[in-house]
């Protein structure tokens, strides 16, 4: 679910704007791997749990997060939405999605982690991805 379903939408976006997916999905994936590897060792765990704790997040790291990152930049480029509003909307959506996982027992928090920390971590991740996009614009790789 965390890989196949998002990439159905990712493929639709790829057909429409391949350059966005090709340039943004890898940074979305990289940020997801870094944050989830760090977080799964200290603050949260996805279910099912494996001996390698970061393996539980693999489908999300390679599906959900890179596709959402691509849509974030697509909306920024094509819909001309205010950046702060866009970042907050994507952060709220992703935090809500994880909140549902928390309620359903698919995510477990420990060491004092909570949904506010989750919100901040997603906001930070999306800000990194947006900053990467701005760098691509600055170097004339993507258009504003």
N, C-alpha and C positions, 0 to 999 in steps of 0.2 A: 504493500500500500504506500509506503514512504518513498518508493522508487518508481514503480510502474505508473501509478496514477498521475503523479506530478509530470512525468515525462510525456504523457499523452498531451498535456497542455503545453509542455515545453516544445514538443514537436510542432504543434500548431503555431507557436510563436516563432520557431525556427523557420517554418515555411514562409512566414510573413516578414521576419527581420532576422535573417541568419547571422548577421554580423554581431548583433546584440548578444545572442546566445553563445556564439563562438568566443566572444571576448569577455563576457560577464559571468557565464556559468562556471568557468574554472576558478575565478577569484571567489565566487560564492561558495564553491566546494572547498577551497583552501581555507577560508575563514571558518567554515563549519567544522572541518576536521580539526583545526587548531583549538577552537573553543570547546567542542565536544570532547576531544581527547583530554584537555585540561579539566573540564567540568566533571566528566565521568569518573575521574580519579579522586575528586575532592568534594563535589557538591550534588551531583544528580546521577541517576542511572535510569536508562531506558530498559523496558522489558521486551523480549526475554533477555536474561543476563547470560553472558558467556564468560569464560575464563579471561579472555581479553575484553576488558570492560568497554573499550571503545567500539568493539564490533557491533554492539547493539544499535549504535547510531549510524552504522554504515549506509543503510538504505536512505535515511534522511539526509545524510551528508552528501550523497551522490544523486539524490533526486529532489526532495522537497526544497532544501535550501538553495541549491544552484538555480532551480527553476524560479523560485520566488525572487531571487536576486536579479535574474534576467527580466522578470516582469517589473520589478522596481525601476530599473533603468529604462525599460520600454515606456512606462507611463511617464517618467521624467522627460524623455526625449519627445514623445509623440503627443502627449496630452497636456503638456505645459502646466502641470500641477505645481503649486507652491511646494518647495523642497521640504520644509519643516512639516507641513501637513502630510505630505507623501510618506516621509520617514516615520512619522507617528502612526499613520494608518497601517503601514506594513508591520511596524513593531507591535501594535495592538492586535492585529490579525494573528501574527505568529505566536504572540504570548497567549492569546485566547486558545489557539490550537493546542499549545502545550498544556494550558490549564485544563482543557478537556481530557488530554492524556493523563494528567494528574488525577482528575476525578475518576477516570476509568481504571486507574491503577497501572497504566502503561509507563508512567514516569514516577520516580521516587526521589524526593529531596532529602538531604542530610547535611550535617555540619552547619545548621542555621540558614541554609539556602531557602529562598522563598520566591513567590511569583514576582515580587518587586525586583529582585536580583535578576530574574529571568527577563523581565522587561528591559532592564538596563543593559543586559548582555546582548539582547537582540538589537536594541537601539545602537549600541556600539558596533555591532557587526554590520548593520545597514549603513552606518556612517562610514565605515571603512570601505564598503563597496561603493558608496556614493563618491567618496574621495578618489577612489581608483578611476571611476568614470570621469571625474573632473580632470584627472591627469591625462586620460585618453583624449579628452576634448582639447586640453592645452597643447598636446602634441599633434593635434589634427588627425587623430586616428578615428575618432568619432566626432560627429557634429553635435552642437548644443541644441 
